[in-house]
């Protein structure tokens, strides 16, 4: 780009971001003495959303001993010793932004490492952070990054980051990570106290409360104001492992539900009954903006602060065909911060990020009129045929029936005249389709906070003699809060890829507290199975896994327990039979229970349960590493033990297992293929035929 054009571009950026923008260039040596004072910056430093010539830098500097520290100096350098400083400017933490501040440093070189720090008026410096700029769009070098999700420090420790840091430090420079994609549940707004509940799901509860103004729901506290959300972010960012990871890499973040409220949709919350909470949604958005450096839009003043909309809590009304409420306060709350965006990383990756909570319709399976179709006695499962009929409404393939067969009865279909459910809302869905079809990157990677791969098992095939009645002739879906609860829109999007000839699409997912790898198809057996994309789901950083939830809640002697839990006859730890159930079906689980022989379990496998799944571990914790090259995408799951104690030393986190899959690039008309290319360690009950 000619120098004059570049100056105009940077000037336009400066006008957009005001005093928060710092232009890189020759910087004279500073004369003031600088000394380390990281204690004055208790949440450390961070960077976010890198582009080839810019990155956002962040810190929080609260008053010390009641004194406002005033303006800070931010410095960015080409070396860790700050001998080659390329940017220096003044930024001011604001009380209105909870004493956080950020700077957009522009005019940087592409594909480079930079170091940065914040210095207060007394010369006290924050810890030093390191960040990276993105390469130019014509850079064909493989993209290397990690993705993570679900870090509940109230119930565990964020120690997988410690393993990530140690492993990365031991690799050659060209093979190291360049950023971390965080797919949501950065915090958990539901706060337990060890005084009220010492343990939960086999974990010791850690004290991170009480919330300044929080409300009580049973034994938990939940936020009621922005001060409560700020308290939780401060506690999470005081965690040494989270803070160290944010200081070493730029983070690219989306939210899921717990940044606002458990199982939320639009501005509706669901603790002790569903109710509108527009003011709380605005407060959650404000705290996220203050603590997560990201290139987002909405009610914001440049990069300086969030401008809370004046909203009141009012019932959601005026729903459109996609289930989106156009009630004025709901619209103001959910549009106050828009996080869907796309970032390019060289020639190989376009990272497309969506908001899967703020614009979704209420899941049809969770509506009051769906109560007759709730499955009893099969924890966490729902009937696939009922969910699909309720979600699709009048758009169900083959026509909407007047009744749905369930529990031996033909029950009236309350949704036969309704529109299909929507995870994304019409406007965001159109944007996503445009990004997918218009991208020139080799790989279109969708940062999709909730999973699309079917998690199901064949409860309809329970062996003779098992005293349990599955109420449906179809499969059981494990959960409906993700895309399994919105199958019509999932089918629409995957069919769209096929119809438009869009190839080399993979979704990167969190939320499930499990590791999954597989191929995405508009439908799975007994309907037509034709993969059009791939998906990789990362286990949680520290949130208890699905297996831990089952282990804590289900006795081993229940008739259905063999499809959830398995204790080897020779003794030893309970294993996640649910891994076997979602890949091979329930008869494989009961065969394993009967004989203890893996061969017998595989002989009883139902091949129609999961032809789409290459890997499933519902007990896994850890992170995932992506290498995106021109010819293939490789994703490695790095699993660590349950994070129930802090790390010991710099590299004190052992490896449970690692497993890598390779997805070769494909062309229109071809079918994507997923290959297991290596595995170290033992993943429990991951049985392959």
N, C-alpha and C positions, 0 to 999 in steps of 0.2 A: 504494500500500500504506500503511495506517495506520502512524504512527510507532512505536507499541508493537509491532505485528507485525513491522516491519522490524528493530527492536532485538532481538526474539527470534530472528529468522532469522540475524542477524549473530552473536549470542551462540552459536547452535548451530554456525555455521561456525567460530567461534573455538575451541569445544570440540573440533571435528574436527581442526583444524590446529594447535592448541597455540600456542606462542609465535611461530610463523611467520606468524600472521595480523595484519595491520595495518588498523585501522579508519580510514577517511578522515573528516575533520571539521576543525573549527577547530584550528589549530596555532599556538602562540606562536612568535615569531621566535627563532631560535637565536642564542646569543651567542658561540659558538666560531668562531674563524677557520677557514675552509675554503680549501684551496689544491689546485690540480690535481696529482694523483699517479697518472696512469693506468698508469705502469710497475709499480705495486704490484698491479694487477689485469690480469695479462698476457693473459687470455682475454676481457677486456672485460665487457660487460653484455648482458643479454638479457631479453626478456619473452615470455610464452607463454599460449596458450589464453584469450584475452580473453572476458569475458562482459559484459553491460550494466553491472554494478556492481562488477566485480573483474577483476584480472589478476595473473598471477604474475610477480614480478621476480627476477632471478638475477644472481649474479656468482661469481667465484672470487678469493679473496685468500689466496695461500699465504704462509708465513712469509718475511720479508725478512731477509737476513743471519742466518738461523737463529733469528730471533725470531718467535714467534707474535704476530700483530697483535691478538688478542683480539676482542672484540665490535665489530661495525660498526653504524653508524647508516644506515638506509635512509630516504630522503626521496622523496616523490612530490609534484609541484607542477603547477599549471595553467599555468605559464609556464616558459620555458627558463632564465630568470634566477633561479628559485626565490624569487621575491618572494611568491608565493601558494602556500605549501606546504600541502598538504591531508592529508598523512600523514607521520608520523615514528615510527620504532621501532628497537629494538635487535635485531639478528640476529647469530648467531655461526657463522662457518665452522668446520666440524668436520674434524679429521684423518681421522676414519672416513668422511667423504664427500669426501675429496681436497680439503679446504679450499673446497668450494663451499658456497653457501648461497642460500636463496630466501625470498621473502616473498609471501604472498597479500594484496594490498592490496584491501580491500573497502569498500563504501559510496561508490563512485565514481559519477559521472554517466554515463548512456549516451551512446554516440556522440561521445565527446570524446577529444581528444589530451591526454596527460599526459607530463611529463618526470620522470626519476628519476635517482638517483645513490646510491652507497654511499660512506660516509666512515669511515675507520679512526680509531683512538684518537688518532692524532697530527694529525688534521685533514686527512689526505691523501685526496683524492676520486678516485673512479673517473671515467672518461669519463661524460658525460651521455647517457642513453638516452631515446628517445622511444617511447611506446606509444599504443595506442588501445583504448578500450572498444568493445564491440559495441553497436549500436543496439538499442532495444527491439523486441519481436517485431511490433509494429504499425507500425513505421517502413517506409514504402514506397519510400524512396530506393534507387536501384540499389546493390547491393553491388559493391565493386571490390577485387580482390586479385590477387596473382600466385601461380603455383605453379611449383615447381622440383624437381629431382631430380639425384642422381648427381654429386657434386662431389669428384673424385679430385685432390687437390693433389699427390700423389706423382708424377702424370703430366701435370700441367697447372696452370693458374691459374684461380681462381674469378672471372674478369673479367666474365662476364655480369652479375654483381651491380652492377658499376661502371656499366654501361649502364643497368640498372634504376634505380639511384639518380639518375643524371643526368636520365634521361627524366622520372622522377616529379617531380623538383624543378622542371622546366620547365612543369608543367601547373597549371591553376587548382586551388585548394584542393579544390573539390568533385569534381574528377576524379582525385584522387590515391589511391594504394593505401592500404588500411587494415590488411592483414596479408599474410603470406607462408605458403602451404601448402607444407611440405616433405614429399615423398612417398617419402623413404627414400634409403639409401646416402649419409647425411650424412657418414660416414667410410668408408674402405676399410681393412679389417683386414689385407689382404694388402700387405706392405711390400716394395718393391724398393729396392735401394741402387745408386747409380751406380757404386760400386766393383765390384759384381758384374755389373751389367747397365746400361751407360751409356744405352742407348736401348731403347724398347719401343713397337711399333706407330708408329714414326716420331716418337716424342716423346722428348725428353731427360728422363731420370729425375731427380727432385729428391730430395735427402736429407731424410727426416723421421724416420729411425731413428737408432740401432738400438733395438729394443724392449728394455725392462729384462730380461725373462726369456723372450723369444720363442723359438719353435722354428723350425727351418729346414725348408722343403719346396722342394727344388731351389734356385732362386736367390731365393726370397722368404722373408721372415720372417712368421710368423703368431703371434697371441697365445696365451699359455698361462695368464695370470693377469689379474686385474682391473687390475693395474699397467700391463700392456701396452695394454689398451684405453684407460686414462686417458692414457697417453703419446700415443696417436693423437689423441684429442679435443683435448688441449692443443696439439698441432701444428696441427690444422685450425683451431682457434679463434684461433691467433696469426696466421692469414692475414688481411690487412687488409680484403679484400673481403667475406669471410664475416663478420668481426667488425663491419664497418660496417653491413652489412645487418641483422644481429641487433640492433644498437643503434638502428636507425631504425624497425623494425616488429616487432610481436609475431609470432612464428613459431608455427605449428600443425604438429606433426610426427608422422609415423608412421615406423616403420623398415621396411627391406626386408631383404635378406640380409647385406649387408656390415657392418652394425652388429654382427653375430654372426659369420657364416662364409659364404663363397661357396657358393651352391647348397644352403643348409641347409634342413632340414625338421625341425620339432620340436626336439629337442636333439641331432640327428645332424649331423655335419659331413662334408665331402667333399673333402679336400685330396689325400692320397695313398691313397685308399681311404676308404670310408664307415665311420665309427665313432661310437659314442655319446660325447657330451661334455656331460653334464648340468652339471658344475661350470663349464665354460666358458660355457654358456648363462646360468647365474646371474651370472657375472662380467660378461658383455656387458650383461645387463639392468641390473646395478648401475651400470656406467659410463654407460649411456644415461640412467638416472634422474638421475645426478649432474650431467650436462652439458646435458640437454634439459629446460627447464621445461614441464611438462605436467600436466594433471589426470588422473592415472592411478591405478589401484588395484593392490593386491598386497601384497607383504611390505615395507611402508614404514611409517615412523614419521611420520605427518602429512606435512609437506613437508620434514622435516629430513634423513632419511637412509633408504637402502635397507637392509633387514635380510636379508643373504644366507642363503638356506635351506641347511641341512646336507644336501648331496647327494653321491652318489658316481657315478662313471661306470660304467654297467651296460648291458648289451644291452637294447634296447627290445623289450618283450614285451607280451602281453595286449592285442592290438589289437581295437578295436571295429569296427563295420560301416563306419565312416568312415575307417578306417586310423589312428586316434588311439591311441597306446600309453598304457595305463593303468598301466604300470610306475611305481612310487611315486616314484622319483627324477626320471623324466621329467615326471610331473605336477607335482612340486614346482618344477622348474626353469622349465617353460613358463608356469606360473601365478604365478610370483613377481612378474611385472609384466604387467598387462593394459592394453593401450593402445587397445583399441577403445572409441570414445566418439562422442558427437554434440554439435555446437555449433551454436547458432542465430545467424544474422546478419540481423536485421531480419525483415521480412515475406517476403523473397524467397529466402532461402537457409537450408536445413538442411544442414550439412556432416557427413556420416556417414563415420567412419574405421574401417577394419578392419585386423586383423593377418593378413597373408597368408602368414606363415612359421611361426609357433609351433604351429599346430594342423593344418597340412596333412599329408595322407598323402604318402608317398613317391610322386613322379610315376611312373605306371605305365611310361612310356617309358624311365625310368632304372633300373628294377629289373633285377636279374641275369637274370630269366627273359625279359626283353625283348631280350636281346642278339642273338638271331637276326634281329631286325627293325631293327637299326641300319643306316642307309643309309651306304654307303661312296662316297667320291668326289664327293659333293655337299655341300660344307662348310656346316654349321649347319642343314641341312634334315633333316626326318623325314617319313615317309609318312603322310599324313593318315588314310587308312583304317585303317592299322595302329594308330596312336595312339588313334583313337576306339574301336576294338574293345578294345584293351588297357585303356583307361581305364574304359570303361563296364562291362566284365565282363558279368555276366548281365543287366544292365539295358540292353544295346544295343538301340536301336529296331529292331524286326523280329526280335529274338532273337539270342542269342550263338552265333556259329558254332563248330563244333569245330575248324576250321582257318581260317587267314588266308592269303590269296594274297599271296606276296611273293617277288620275285626268280625268278619263273617256277615256284615250288613252292607246294604247299599245306602250310604249316607248322602244327603243332599250336598251338592257342590256349591259352596257359598261364593265361589269366584268365577263361575261360568261366564259371567258377562263382564268381568274386570279386565283391565289391561295387564300385560306382563309386568313383573317387577323389574326394577332397574337399580343396579349398583352405582352407576356413574352419573345418571341424569343425562338428558338429551344433549345439552350443550357440551359437556365434557366428553361424552361418547363420540360426538362428531369431531371434536378436536383430536381425540385419540386416533380415530380412523385416518384423519388427514396426516397425522405424524407418521403412521405406519406406512401409508401408501407413498408419501412424499419423501421419506428419508433416503438419502444416498449412502448411508453407512452400510457396511457389510452386514452387521448384526443390529437388529432392533431389539433392545433389551428393555422389557417393561418392568419397572419397579412397581410391583403390584402387591399391596400390603396384605392381601388375603388370597388363599390358594384357589386354583381352578381345577386341579387334578381331583377326580372323584376319589373320595375315601369311603369305601363301602365294603360290606361283606354280605354273604348269602344266607341270612338268617332263615330264609324260606327252605333251606336245605338242612335244617337241624336233624341230626341222626335220630333214629327211633329210640324211644325210651327217655329222651331228655324232656323233663317236665317244664315246658315253657311253650307259650303260644305266640308266635310272631303273627301280628294281625294283618299281614299283607302277603300278596303273591310275589312281591318284588323285593329287590335288595334293600338293605338298610344303609342309610347315609350316616357317616360319623360327623354330626354337627351340621347346622344350617346357617351359621352366622357368616360363613364365607360364600364363595361362588356356588357351593352346593345348594344354597338357599335361593340362588338366582339363576337357575339353569337355562331359562329362556334367553336371557341376555348373553350368557356364556356361549350358548349355541349360536346366537346371532353373530358374535364377534369372531368365533372360530370359523364359521361358514364364510364370513366376509373375507378372511385371509385367503381361504381357498378360492373364492370367486374372483378376487382381485389379483391372484397370483403373487401374493406377498409371501416371501420366503425368509428363512433365517431369523425367525422370531422366537424369543425365549422369554418367559416370565420368571422374574426373580422374586421370591416370596418369603414372608416371615409368618408370624401370627400363630402357626399351628403347634409350636413347641415340639416339633418333630422334624426329622429329615425325610424329604421325599425327592425322588427324581423320576421323571416320566414324560410321556408324550401326551399332548392335548388333542382331543378329537371332539367334534361337535356332539357325538354320541358314543356310547360304549355298549357292548353286548347287553341284551340281545338285539339292540338296534345296530345300525351300520357303524363300524369302527374304521375311521380314516383320519389318521393324525395329520395335523396342519401346523403344529408348533410344539415347543417343549417347555417344561417347567422344572425349576429347581427350588425346593423349599428348605430353608435353613432352620436347624434346631434353635432353641432359645439360648440366649446368653446365660440367664440364671433363673428364669421363671420355671416353676415345677412343670414337668412334662406331662403329657397325656397318660403315660404309663405310671408316673408317680401318683397322679390323681386316682387312677384305678387301684393301684396298690394300697393307697390309704383308705379307699372307700369300700372295696369289695372283698368279702371273705373268700377264701380259696375253696370253700365247700359248697358254694352256690351252684345250682345246675348249669348256669351260664358262664361260670368263672373260667372254664377251659378256653373260651374264646377271648378272654382278656388277659389271664395270668397263667403261667406255667411254673410249677416247682419240680425240678428234676427229681426222679425217684431216689437218686443217690444223694440227695441233699443239695445244699448250696442256695444261692440267691434265687429269688423269684425272677422269672424272665417275662418279657412282654409278648405274650401269646397274641396280642392284638396286632403285632407285626405280621404274624402268620395269617391271621384272619383277613386282613385287608389285601393281602397278596394271593392267598391260596384258598380262602374260604373256611367256613366253620368246621367242616368235616376233617380237614387237615389238622385243626386244633384238637379235636376229640381223638383223632388217631394218635397224635403225639401224647395226649394224656393217657391213653390206654396202654401204649407200649413203650413210650419214651424214645422211640426210634425215629430219627429224622427221615429215614427211607420210607417208613409207613406214612408219615405226614405228607410227604411229597406225592406218594402214590394216591392219596385221597384228594389231591389238589383239584380245584375247579378252575379250568383254564379261562372261563369267561368272567371271573370276578375282576381280574385286573390285568388284562393284556397291555394296558397303558402304563403300568408301573414297572420301573426298573429297580427301584429301591424304596424302602419304607422302614423307618425306625421311629416309633412313637415314644421312645425313651431318650432320644438324643439331645445333648447340649453341645454348643460350640459355635463354629462360624464356618463360612464357605469362602473359597478363593476361586476367582474367575480369571482365566486367561483366554482372551478373545483375539484370535489370529484370523487371517484371511480365510484359511481353509477349514477351520474348526473352532468350536467353542469347547473349552474344557472347564469343568466345575468340580472342585475337590471339597468334600465335606471333611472338616477336621473336628472330631468329636472328643470332648473332654469329660472326665467324671463329673458326677453331680456336684455342683458348685456350693457345697455346704460349709466350706471353711476357706479362709483367706489364703492367698498364695504365700509360699515360703520362698523367699529370695526372688531373684530376677526371673528365673525360669522354672519355678517350682510347681508347674501344672503338668501332670503327666498326660499322655495321649491314651484315650480309650480306643479309638480306631481312626483311620482315615480311608476314604473311598473316593475315587475319581471316576467321572463319566465324561465321555467325549461325544460331542454332537457335530458331525461333519456338516459343512454347508451344503445346502441343496438348492435346486433350481425349480422353477414352476413346472408342475407336472410330476415332480419327484416326491417321495414320501420321506419325511425326516426319520433318521435312525439314531438310536442312543446306545452307546457301547460302554460297558464297564471296562476301564483300562488298567486299574490297579486297586489293591486294597491291602492295607496294613492293619494288624490287630483284628479283633473279633467283634463284629456287630451282632448283638444277640438275636437269634431266631430270624436272621435274614437268609432264608433258604431259597436256593435257585435250582431249577430243574435243569 
